[in-house]
Amino acid sequence: MSAKNECLGGGCSHKCKKINSDGHQCLCPQNMVLRSNNRTCEEKPCSGQCCSNPCAKDATCYIKNDGLDCKCNDGFIGDGFECAKVNEIKIKRCFCGVFLDTGGTVAGKELFQLATLIYGYDDLWAKDSNSTFKVSERYPNFNSVLRKRQALAPDERTELLKYRVCHKVLAHCPGDCERMARLVIGDGLATAFHVYGTGSSLSMPLGQIMCERLKAPVYPGKHPLVYYDPGSDCGRMTSTFFFHETLCCASLQIPGITSTILWNKKCAEKLKLDNLIIG
């Protein structure tokens, strides 16, 4: 006997549960509630910001302390308000980051993550530490920041010609990573970013963020370099843009603290407090 007919004649619209030899209780599915007649189930009344269906049809709405958030469901990509189905055969990702110059062809320690660029859609998408976004919407002047670069010469990618999905990445990612760097880090090492800690956020210059990532003194200064990584199946990590500024970091003894690494913003040999970023 089915769950619905467990107590025949009970009059329940969905499920019925016997509670003793003479009584029964009507039950509803998880997304429904029992009406006042204790027999009929109806949809739960919606409450909150998600009731207006603000998200894309292939996304889920979540309530947060500061409002709502839309996230694309598995198998889709986008900002939650617009989602596109992922076709992994056509989609290629290219990572963009800032690394310390080693004086050679190999990247030094990672200093800052810019974004992962996502190719294969009509528009260029990107993913950073906070969200996935359409580049043209966040940076309307993205394509005007830099002249379009010429694609890699055929002899530089002969081994990669069989990987047709790599062509667009190799042709565009070097220039796109440079554009992203120029837009995100417009004021160089003095550009301020919000750094999130335990329950709070702090505005901190990029130079200090990089020095804290290094955890070691740097003097004389070294240039930060922007690298792009098209993935091992498409090529190798290669530098595409370098900062004209040099990065210097100093170790400073502060009473009550063993030591701390601070950005030596003037790359001064003899350190003074006004040469350093503190806090």
Backbone bond lengths (Angstrom), bond angles and torsions (degrees), N, CA, C in turn:
res aa  C-N    CA-C-N  psi(-1)  N-CA   C-N-CA  omega(-1)  CA-C   N-CA-C  phi
1 M - - - 1.474 - - 1.517 108.81 -
2 S 1.314 117.61 135.79 1.456 121.75 -177.02 1.511 110.77 -70.42
3 A 1.382 114.88 163.33 1.457 120.17 -179.98 1.517 110.66 -62.17
4 K 1.360 116.62 -33.71 1.450 120.52 -178.02 1.528 111.33 -67.06
5 N 1.342 116.02 -32.03 1.464 120.88 -177.09 1.523 112.09 -103.35
6 E 1.328 116.22 18.52 1.464 120.38 -176.89 1.535 110.80 -58.70
7 C 1.337 116.02 -37.90 1.467 120.11 174.91 1.518 107.72 -122.74
8 L 1.328 115.32 84.06 1.459 123.29 -173.67 1.534 110.28 -56.88
9 G 1.323 115.22 132.15 1.449 119.77 179.48 1.510 113.51 89.19
10 G 1.354 117.34 5.53 1.462 120.26 -178.27 1.519 112.82 -75.82
11 G 1.325 117.34 -19.14 1.453 121.39 177.23 1.517 114.58 79.82
12 C 1.334 118.81 14.29 1.476 121.76 -179.35 1.526 110.14 -77.11
13 S 1.337 115.84 141.56 1.463 119.92 -179.54 1.525 111.99 -76.71
14 H 1.337 117.88 -23.98 1.455 120.40 -177.22 1.532 112.53 -127.62
15 K 1.333 116.94 -80.13 1.455 119.32 -177.43 1.529 110.10 -121.39
16 C 1.317 114.49 151.40 1.457 120.40 179.81 1.521 109.34 -133.45
17 K 1.316 115.75 135.70 1.465 120.64 -179.68 1.525 109.37 -123.72
18 K 1.329 115.62 126.99 1.464 119.72 177.09 1.517 108.46 -74.79
19 I 1.335 116.22 133.91 1.474 119.65 179.25 1.524 111.71 -111.12
20 N 1.311 117.13 -16.38 1.469 122.25 170.25 1.528 107.36 -162.90
21 S 1.302 116.98 -174.03 1.467 119.69 -175.28 1.515 112.98 -66.89
22 D 1.351 116.80 -22.30 1.459 119.19 -176.82 1.527 113.96 -115.87
23 G 1.343 117.64 -6.72 1.459 119.44 -174.38 1.524 113.14 -124.89
24 H 1.315 115.42 169.58 1.463 121.12 179.43 1.528 108.99 -153.44
25 Q 1.352 115.23 167.89 1.475 121.91 179.07 1.515 108.45 -137.07
26 C 1.342 115.92 132.31 1.467 119.88 177.60 1.519 109.47 -84.90
27 L 1.341 116.83 139.33 1.464 123.46 -178.18 1.527 110.18 -123.39
28 C 1.339 114.98 153.24 1.467 121.12 -179.70 1.527 111.10 -121.80
29 P 1.356 117.59 154.12 1.467 121.09 173.30 1.531 110.55 -60.85
30 Q 1.334 115.76 168.05 1.466 121.36 -173.25 1.534 112.88 -60.73
31 N 1.321 117.33 -33.72 1.468 120.18 -176.00 1.526 113.32 -92.22
32 M 1.340 117.09 13.23 1.458 121.02 -178.29 1.534 110.32 -131.70
33 V 1.341 115.67 164.64 1.461 121.38 178.44 1.530 108.89 -130.31
34 L 1.331 115.24 158.36 1.452 121.26 -179.07 1.532 109.99 -84.39
35 R 1.316 116.25 132.30 1.467 120.95 178.68 1.529 110.18 -73.38
36 S 1.313 116.02 173.16 1.471 121.26 -175.43 1.526 113.06 -64.74
37 N 1.349 117.30 -18.15 1.467 119.15 177.76 1.521 112.82 -79.15
38 N 1.401 114.77 -2.90 1.471 121.52 177.53 1.524 113.90 61.42
39 R 1.332 115.97 18.92 1.458 119.50 179.58 1.531 112.98 -128.92
40 T 1.323 116.30 -34.20 1.463 120.68 -172.10 1.530 110.65 -104.37
41 C 1.324 115.78 136.12 1.468 121.62 177.58 1.526 110.15 -96.29
42 E 1.318 117.33 145.80 1.462 122.64 176.20 1.522 109.48 -140.21
43 E 1.332 116.63 161.73 1.463 121.24 179.85 1.527 110.34 -60.43
44 K 1.349 115.96 143.51 1.450 119.94 177.20 1.527 109.69 -64.66
45 P 1.329 117.85 135.83 1.469 119.28 175.93 1.515 110.43 -65.56
46 C 1.313 116.08 137.97 1.470 120.47 -178.06 1.518 110.16 -86.71
47 S 1.333 115.66 141.32 1.463 121.01 176.61 1.523 108.72 -140.88
48 G 1.310 116.32 146.42 1.461 119.65 178.80 1.511 113.05 103.64
49 Q 1.344 115.38 177.75 1.461 121.73 -174.35 1.517 113.41 -67.57
50 C 1.323 117.83 -25.58 1.459 120.64 -176.91 1.526 112.32 -73.55
51 C 1.336 118.10 -13.67 1.469 120.89 -177.95 1.520 113.11 -63.94
52 S 1.303 117.25 -25.31 1.469 120.59 -179.16 1.525 112.42 -81.16
53 N 1.341 117.09 4.70 1.466 122.74 -179.90 1.532 111.93 51.95
54 P 1.332 117.73 58.29 1.461 120.19 -176.75 1.530 114.00 -75.66
55 C 1.307 116.16 -16.98 1.469 119.85 -174.12 1.524 111.47 -88.78
56 A 1.341 114.26 167.68 1.465 120.02 174.82 1.532 109.00 -64.80
57 K 1.325 116.60 158.99 1.472 119.96 -177.82 1.519 112.09 -65.33
58 D 1.333 116.95 -22.45 1.464 120.85 179.22 1.530 110.94 -103.66
59 A 1.330 115.93 30.13 1.469 121.14 -179.87 1.523 109.46 -132.03
60 T 1.324 115.28 163.88 1.457 122.58 178.60 1.516 109.25 -116.13
61 C 1.337 115.97 139.38 1.464 121.94 -179.24 1.521 109.72 -95.59
62 Y 1.331 116.70 133.45 1.454 122.96 178.63 1.524 109.07 -125.06
63 I 1.328 116.82 140.77 1.455 121.55 176.09 1.520 109.01 -92.71
64 K 1.349 116.05 128.55 1.460 122.40 177.92 1.521 108.82 -118.36
65 N 1.324 115.46 168.82 1.460 120.21 -179.78 1.524 112.22 -58.93
66 D 1.346 116.13 -35.40 1.464 120.28 -176.94 1.526 112.75 -101.27
67 G 1.338 117.15 18.42 1.459 119.76 179.23 1.514 111.46 134.22
68 L 1.324 116.51 -151.28 1.460 120.30 179.80 1.522 111.14 -109.16
69 D 1.323 115.13 162.61 1.461 121.04 178.90 1.516 107.93 -139.70
70 C 1.313 116.61 134.77 1.461 122.11 178.09 1.524 109.04 -109.85
71 K 1.324 116.62 131.33 1.461 121.15 178.28 1.516 109.49 -129.88
72 C 1.323 115.34 133.42 1.461 120.03 179.53 1.523 110.19 -64.49
73 N 1.315 116.10 143.22 1.459 121.05 179.44 1.529 110.32 -70.76
74 D 1.327 115.63 165.73 1.470 120.61 178.18 1.530 109.75 -55.97
75 G 1.317 115.16 135.64 1.460 120.15 -178.77 1.506 114.26 92.34
76 F 1.358 115.98 0.65 1.458 121.08 179.51 1.527 109.28 -130.86
77 I 1.318 115.79 156.96 1.460 120.75 -179.83 1.524 108.57 -132.42
78 G 1.319 116.45 148.11 1.452 121.33 178.81 1.511 110.92 151.61
79 D 1.321 115.78 -169.18 1.461 120.14 -177.90 1.523 112.58 -95.59
80 G 1.311 117.55 7.17 1.457 121.52 179.95 1.515 112.81 95.60
81 F 1.321 117.22 -27.78 1.452 122.13 176.47 1.529 110.38 -93.60
82 E 1.319 114.45 -18.80 1.465 122.13 174.93 1.521 106.94 -143.02
83 C 1.311 117.62 120.82 1.459 121.79 -176.95 1.525 110.10 -126.25
84 A 1.319 116.35 140.28 1.464 121.96 177.69 1.521 108.64 -123.33
85 K 1.302 116.00 144.23 1.460 120.61 -179.25 1.522 110.44 -68.69
86 V 1.304 115.61 135.07 1.465 121.18 -178.25 1.518 109.85 -83.86
87 N 1.312 115.64 127.99 1.457 122.07 171.13 1.513 106.52 -117.74
88 E 1.330 116.01 96.54 1.464 120.67 -171.75 1.525 112.87 -61.35
89 I 1.345 117.49 -19.60 1.466 119.20 179.73 1.530 109.90 -68.87
90 K 1.335 117.03 -34.38 1.460 121.45 -175.61 1.523 113.07 -98.95
91 I 1.322 117.76 -15.24 1.458 121.17 -174.20 1.527 110.15 -90.35
92 K 1.320 115.48 131.46 1.459 120.98 174.50 1.522 108.95 -129.66
93 R 1.304 115.74 142.70 1.452 122.18 -179.27 1.517 109.86 -114.72
94 C 1.313 115.17 144.30 1.465 121.05 179.74 1.528 108.24 -133.01
95 F 1.307 116.41 119.03 1.464 121.22 -176.79 1.525 110.61 -84.08
96 C 1.336 116.29 137.86 1.464 122.39 176.25 1.523 108.90 -121.36
97 G 1.322 116.86 128.51 1.455 120.67 179.52 1.507 111.49 -151.92
98 V 1.334 115.43 168.39 1.460 122.19 179.45 1.525 108.50 -108.06
99 F 1.329 116.38 128.86 1.457 122.25 -177.46 1.528 109.56 -128.84
100 L 1.318 116.28 159.34 1.454 121.00 -179.67 1.525 110.03 -79.81
101 D 1.319 116.32 137.30 1.460 121.96 179.50 1.525 109.94 -68.46
102 T 1.334 115.99 130.88 1.466 120.55 177.50 1.523 111.96 -104.38
103 G 1.338 116.66 -3.70 1.453 119.99 -176.34 1.510 112.79 85.01
104 G 1.326 117.69 -2.36 1.461 121.64 179.35 1.514 110.35 -125.37
105 T 1.334 116.65 -157.17 1.464 121.29 -177.71 1.523 112.38 -94.11
106 V 1.323 116.19 -10.16 1.465 120.35 -178.78 1.517 109.88 -93.72
107 A 1.321 116.67 135.91 1.464 120.86 -179.26 1.514 111.07 -68.06
108 G 1.326 115.25 143.82 1.454 120.56 175.17 1.515 110.78 -83.19
109 K 1.308 116.97 -152.65 1.460 121.35 -177.24 1.530 110.08 -70.05
110 E 1.319 115.67 141.87 1.457 120.61 178.85 1.528 109.78 -68.46
111 L 1.342 115.83 131.42 1.458 121.75 -177.82 1.527 112.56 -106.88
112 F 1.333 116.82 -32.91 1.471 119.35 -174.09 1.527 109.10 -163.74
113 Q 1.338 116.54 136.20 1.460 120.93 176.63 1.519 109.63 -94.42
114 L 1.319 116.88 125.29 1.464 121.52 178.27 1.526 110.92 -85.48
115 A 1.312 116.71 -67.50 1.466 120.92 -179.26 1.522 108.50 -175.03
116 T 1.318 115.34 164.07 1.455 122.10 169.72 1.520 107.24 -105.51
117 L 1.325 116.83 117.37 1.462 121.63 -179.48 1.527 108.85 -83.42
118 I 1.343 116.10 140.96 1.465 121.56 -174.62 1.519 108.79 -121.30
119 Y 1.339 116.14 115.19 1.455 122.97 -178.10 1.538 110.29 -105.61
120 G 1.324 115.69 152.50 1.456 120.62 176.23 1.513 113.15 127.54
121 Y 1.331 117.03 -10.89 1.461 122.25 176.34 1.525 108.69 -103.55
122 D 1.324 115.29 173.37 1.464 119.63 177.77 1.530 110.47 -63.35
123 D 1.339 116.49 -32.76 1.461 121.69 178.47 1.522 109.72 -113.54
124 L 1.326 115.32 155.78 1.454 120.60 176.50 1.524 108.94 -80.27
125 W 1.338 115.64 128.20 1.454 121.87 176.69 1.514 109.14 -110.85
126 A 1.314 116.24 161.69 1.460 120.87 177.98 1.522 109.51 -147.30
127 K 1.298 115.55 155.57 1.469 121.77 178.37 1.521 108.42 -130.71
128 D 1.342 116.60 123.70 1.459 120.22 174.20 1.519 108.20 -113.18
129 S 1.325 117.35 -165.19 1.467 120.02 -175.35 1.520 112.79 -69.81
130 N 1.338 117.02 -14.81 1.461 120.03 -175.42 1.516 114.88 -107.61
131 S 1.329 118.27 -33.72 1.457 119.49 -172.75 1.523 111.53 -163.56
132 T 1.342 114.93 170.79 1.461 123.03 171.01 1.519 106.96 -106.88
133 F 1.329 117.81 131.80 1.458 119.74 -172.62 1.528 111.28 -145.15
134 K 1.338 114.02 157.00 1.455 120.45 173.89 1.524 107.02 -82.25
135 V 1.329 117.03 122.74 1.459 121.59 -172.04 1.530 112.04 -59.68
136 S 1.317 117.84 -40.84 1.464 120.50 -176.75 1.524 112.52 -66.31
137 E 1.333 117.35 -22.80 1.462 120.10 179.24 1.525 111.44 -83.02
138 R 1.313 116.89 -38.46 1.467 118.89 178.45 1.528 111.12 -78.07
139 Y 1.335 116.42 -37.27 1.469 121.09 -179.13 1.530 108.77 -125.76
140 P 1.335 118.05 81.92 1.477 120.99 -176.93 1.523 113.75 -56.88
141 N 1.345 117.26 -27.91 1.472 120.22 -178.89 1.521 112.09 -97.46
142 F 1.326 117.46 21.21 1.465 121.39 -174.74 1.522 112.50 -53.76
143 N 1.310 117.58 -48.80 1.468 120.83 -174.46 1.525 113.44 -76.30
144 S 1.323 117.67 -13.73 1.463 119.80 179.52 1.527 112.76 -93.88
145 V 1.333 116.60 -4.04 1.469 120.31 -178.53 1.517 111.20 -69.46
146 L 1.303 116.48 -31.51 1.468 120.97 -173.10 1.510 108.82 -147.83
147 R 1.324 116.62 142.95 1.451 119.92 175.67 1.521 109.66 -63.86
148 K 1.320 116.24 143.92 1.453 120.74 -179.22 1.517 110.46 -62.29
149 R 1.333 114.76 129.86 1.466 119.07 -179.21 1.521 110.78 -78.96
150 Q 1.310 113.55 154.06 1.464 118.95 175.44 1.517 108.78 -75.60
151 A 1.317 116.81 141.05 1.456 120.82 179.11 1.525 110.44 -61.58
152 L 1.324 115.91 157.93 1.454 120.64 179.38 1.524 110.09 -58.19
153 A 1.326 115.92 140.66 1.462 120.70 179.55 1.529 109.93 -63.69
154 P 1.328 118.09 148.72 1.466 120.59 -176.54 1.519 113.71 -55.00
155 D 1.353 117.34 -38.72 1.461 118.14 -177.31 1.518 111.85 -69.62
156 E 1.342 118.34 -16.26 1.448 121.20 178.44 1.521 112.18 -84.70
157 R 1.322 117.13 -11.28 1.459 118.99 -177.91 1.526 112.28 -135.60
158 T 1.331 116.05 25.89 1.463 120.25 -179.31 1.519 111.20 -54.01
159 E 1.358 115.98 -42.42 1.451 120.09 -178.38 1.528 112.14 -67.74
160 L 1.328 116.65 -16.33 1.454 120.18 -173.56 1.521 113.81 -102.54
161 L 1.350 116.42 -1.35 1.463 118.98 -175.52 1.524 112.47 -61.80
162 K 1.311 117.20 -29.31 1.466 119.69 -179.29 1.527 111.26 -73.37
163 Y 1.323 116.82 -17.69 1.464 120.04 177.54 1.530 108.53 -95.24
164 R 1.317 116.55 81.13 1.460 120.77 -173.08 1.529 112.11 -61.14
165 V 1.328 116.91 -31.70 1.460 119.43 -178.93 1.522 112.05 -68.75
166 C 1.336 117.63 -14.09 1.464 120.90 -179.34 1.531 112.66 -84.32
167 H 1.315 117.58 -18.22 1.464 120.43 -171.78 1.524 112.48 -58.57
168 K 1.323 115.89 -46.91 1.462 118.67 -177.12 1.519 111.32 -64.11
169 V 1.324 116.30 -39.11 1.468 120.55 179.15 1.517 110.55 -63.73
170 L 1.314 117.22 -47.27 1.462 121.05 -177.30 1.520 111.75 -67.53
171 A 1.319 116.80 -29.19 1.460 120.19 -179.52 1.525 112.28 -79.26
172 H 1.332 117.10 -32.32 1.460 120.13 -170.69 1.525 115.38 -112.40
173 C 1.319 117.71 -29.89 1.464 119.11 -171.70 1.530 114.07 -60.96
174 P 1.328 120.70 -41.54 1.473 118.70 179.36 1.527 112.86 -55.71
175 G 1.329 116.53 -48.25 1.457 120.07 179.29 1.516 112.68 -70.01
176 D 1.341 116.91 -37.86 1.460 120.23 -179.60 1.519 111.58 -66.74
177 C 1.331 116.85 -36.20 1.472 119.66 176.81 1.525 110.59 -65.67
178 E 1.335 116.93 -39.09 1.465 119.48 177.74 1.520 110.16 -65.29
179 R 1.338 117.35 -43.12 1.466 120.09 177.52 1.534 110.57 -58.41
180 M 1.328 115.57 -45.55 1.457 119.74 -179.37 1.516 110.90 -60.37
181 A 1.335 116.47 -41.70 1.466 120.29 179.95 1.525 111.11 -63.95
182 R 1.331 116.67 -43.34 1.473 120.14 -178.19 1.531 111.22 -65.45
183 L 1.337 116.80 -34.31 1.460 120.00 -178.85 1.527 112.14 -79.93
184 V 1.320 116.46 -44.05 1.466 120.56 -177.68 1.521 111.51 -71.54
185 I 1.348 115.52 -38.35 1.473 119.86 -175.83 1.518 108.45 -114.23
186 G 1.307 116.40 56.59 1.465 121.42 -174.87 1.507 114.82 -62.52
187 D 1.339 118.02 -35.15 1.465 121.78 -178.09 1.522 112.65 -100.43
188 G 1.315 116.66 19.57 1.459 119.83 177.46 1.514 112.58 68.50
189 L 1.314 116.50 -146.27 1.459 121.44 -175.00 1.519 112.95 -67.47
190 A 1.318 117.19 -14.87 1.472 120.49 178.16 1.522 112.66 -86.14
191 T 1.338 118.37 -5.84 1.459 121.58 179.76 1.518 109.90 -60.15
192 A 1.314 116.62 129.35 1.468 121.02 -177.08 1.526 110.79 -92.49
193 F 1.326 115.46 138.37 1.463 122.52 176.59 1.522 108.71 -128.32
194 H 1.320 114.96 151.47 1.460 119.55 175.10 1.522 108.96 -83.46
195 V 1.318 115.75 124.33 1.459 122.17 177.72 1.519 106.80 -108.22
196 Y 1.328 115.99 123.21 1.453 120.41 -174.99 1.519 110.38 -95.05
197 G 1.346 114.45 126.88 1.456 120.71 176.50 1.512 109.67 -113.72
198 T 1.320 116.45 -151.59 1.456 121.07 -178.87 1.523 110.12 -74.53
199 G 1.320 115.81 100.44 1.451 121.03 175.21 1.515 115.82 73.06
200 S 1.322 118.75 8.41 1.464 120.23 -179.34 1.520 109.48 -153.85
201 S 1.341 115.71 168.28 1.449 120.67 177.16 1.524 109.24 -128.36
202 L 1.335 115.36 152.84 1.457 121.68 -176.87 1.520 108.37 -133.30
203 S 1.325 117.17 135.32 1.457 121.19 176.12 1.522 108.53 -83.64
204 M 1.340 115.79 126.48 1.456 120.13 -173.68 1.533 109.70 -140.11
205 P 1.340 118.06 136.67 1.464 119.62 178.13 1.524 111.47 -68.09
206 L 1.332 115.23 150.55 1.456 120.74 -177.53 1.521 111.53 -57.33
207 G 1.343 117.04 -38.44 1.462 119.61 -179.89 1.516 112.02 -57.60
208 Q 1.343 117.25 -41.21 1.455 120.68 178.78 1.523 111.74 -69.25
209 I 1.351 116.06 -38.53 1.468 119.94 177.41 1.520 110.14 -60.03
210 M 1.346 116.30 -43.00 1.462 120.10 -179.26 1.516 111.82 -66.52
211 C 1.330 116.89 -41.63 1.464 120.12 -179.74 1.526 111.00 -64.61
212 E 1.328 116.29 -39.23 1.462 119.20 178.25 1.521 110.83 -67.56
213 R 1.327 117.18 -31.83 1.462 120.09 176.65 1.528 110.65 -68.56
214 L 1.343 116.62 -36.75 1.461 120.72 -179.99 1.526 112.51 -71.78
215 K 1.346 117.19 -37.68 1.469 122.95 -179.36 1.521 112.27 59.62
216 A 1.328 116.42 30.99 1.464 119.84 -179.37 1.519 109.13 -157.93
217 P 1.352 117.92 151.27 1.467 120.67 177.30 1.525 110.56 -65.53
218 V 1.328 115.85 147.82 1.474 121.73 175.00 1.523 107.10 -133.52
219 Y 1.338 115.87 110.78 1.468 121.08 175.61 1.523 108.00 -162.35
220 P 1.312 119.28 132.32 1.468 126.42 -2.30 1.519 111.62 -65.32
221 G 1.336 115.91 170.31 1.455 120.93 -172.09 1.519 114.31 -67.54
222 K 1.318 115.41 157.17 1.461 122.51 175.94 1.533 109.04 -127.58
223 H 1.331 115.72 150.42 1.457 120.46 -179.43 1.530 110.96 -80.79
224 P 1.315 118.01 132.13 1.465 119.68 167.53 1.539 109.07 -74.03
225 L 1.311 117.20 139.47 1.463 122.73 -179.74 1.520 109.99 -120.17
226 V 1.333 116.52 141.31 1.461 121.72 174.15 1.523 108.24 -89.92
227 Y 1.328 116.11 125.26 1.465 122.19 178.10 1.525 109.43 -114.51
228 Y 1.330 114.92 149.78 1.463 119.51 170.64 1.523 107.79 -118.93
229 D 1.313 115.75 144.68 1.461 121.54 -179.64 1.527 108.42 -128.53
230 P 1.352 118.30 105.08 1.464 121.51 -177.60 1.519 113.98 -80.47
231 G 1.327 117.37 3.18 1.457 120.64 -177.17 1.510 111.21 95.93
232 S 1.317 116.53 148.08 1.466 121.00 -174.23 1.522 113.19 -61.44
233 D 1.342 117.55 -24.41 1.464 119.40 -179.08 1.521 112.11 -82.20
234 C 1.334 117.61 -10.35 1.465 120.66 -178.89 1.528 113.02 -113.93
235 G 1.287 118.41 -22.64 1.466 119.90 -177.45 1.518 110.99 165.71
236 R 1.322 115.90 -162.65 1.465 119.91 -178.50 1.521 109.98 -119.15
237 M 1.328 115.50 161.42 1.451 120.88 178.42 1.522 109.83 -62.88
238 T 1.335 116.37 130.31 1.460 121.73 -174.69 1.519 109.52 -139.46
239 S 1.341 116.33 143.45 1.467 119.88 178.58 1.527 109.77 -77.31
240 T 1.327 116.18 146.35 1.464 121.00 -177.47 1.515 113.12 -131.15
241 F 1.351 118.13 -15.61 1.456 120.53 -175.49 1.531 109.00 -161.82
242 F 1.335 117.21 139.15 1.459 118.50 177.86 1.520 110.65 -124.43
243 F 1.326 114.72 148.48 1.457 121.23 177.62 1.530 109.25 -75.72
244 H 1.323 116.65 138.75 1.459 119.59 174.09 1.529 110.84 -72.92
245 E 1.335 115.97 -25.52 1.459 120.24 176.59 1.522 110.13 -74.66
246 T 1.306 115.30 153.79 1.455 120.08 173.07 1.520 109.25 -107.22
247 L 1.302 116.18 147.78 1.459 122.07 -179.65 1.522 109.46 -100.24
248 C 1.323 116.10 124.14 1.462 122.30 174.96 1.518 108.37 -124.11
249 C 1.302 116.31 135.98 1.459 121.97 178.83 1.526 108.70 -127.28
250 A 1.328 115.60 142.28 1.467 120.68 -177.79 1.514 110.27 -126.00
251 S 1.328 114.59 146.29 1.455 121.00 174.57 1.521 107.71 -95.50
252 L 1.329 116.49 127.37 1.467 120.14 -175.18 1.519 109.92 -127.76
253 Q 1.316 115.59 134.22 1.455 121.80 175.95 1.525 108.74 -87.48
254 I 1.313 117.02 123.51 1.453 122.25 178.16 1.519 108.12 -120.11
255 P 1.338 118.02 131.69 1.470 120.67 -179.96 1.525 111.75 -51.59
256 G 1.309 115.62 131.05 1.461 120.86 -178.83 1.514 113.67 88.65
257 I 1.342 117.54 -11.48 1.460 122.82 177.49 1.518 107.75 -127.12
258 T 1.320 117.50 135.81 1.468 119.62 -177.09 1.528 110.80 -59.40
259 S 1.315 116.71 -53.60 1.468 121.18 176.84 1.522 108.76 -168.72
260 T 1.317 116.00 158.45 1.453 120.73 177.48 1.518 109.45 -144.48
261 I 1.337 116.99 150.50 1.456 122.63 179.39 1.522 108.48 -98.18
262 L 1.333 116.68 124.41 1.456 121.92 -178.16 1.519 110.75 -124.91
263 W 1.307 116.05 151.13 1.459 122.14 177.50 1.528 109.19 -71.72
264 N 1.308 115.45 121.04 1.465 122.26 176.36 1.529 106.39 -89.91
265 K 1.342 115.51 83.52 1.459 120.68 -167.54 1.525 113.95 -63.25
266 K 1.342 118.14 -25.15 1.465 120.73 179.71 1.522 112.05 -101.70
267 C 1.341 115.93 4.44 1.469 121.00 -177.72 1.532 110.72 49.35
268 A 1.331 115.18 41.02 1.468 120.25 -178.14 1.520 110.75 -77.61
269 E 1.341 115.54 138.66 1.466 119.77 178.86 1.523 110.23 -72.96
270 K 1.336 116.62 -42.47 1.454 121.20 176.73 1.519 107.63 -99.10
271 L 1.309 115.32 112.31 1.457 120.26 -170.49 1.517 112.67 -77.24
272 K 1.326 113.91 135.72 1.453 122.37 170.40 1.522 106.90 -130.57
273 L 1.320 116.88 157.86 1.461 119.94 -176.26 1.525 112.17 -60.08
274 D 1.360 117.24 -33.33 1.462 117.64 -179.23 1.517 112.73 -75.48
275 N 1.346 117.37 -5.32 1.463 120.67 173.83 1.524 111.55 -87.79
276 L 1.341 116.09 -11.10 1.448 121.05 -170.59 1.514 111.05 -113.94
277 I 1.321 114.45 152.71 1.461 120.96 169.98 1.523 107.30 -97.41
278 I 1.295 116.10 119.96 1.467 120.62 -178.04 1.514 108.66 -117.95
279 G 1.311 117.07 136.40 1.464 122.48 177.33 1.508 111.77 96.66
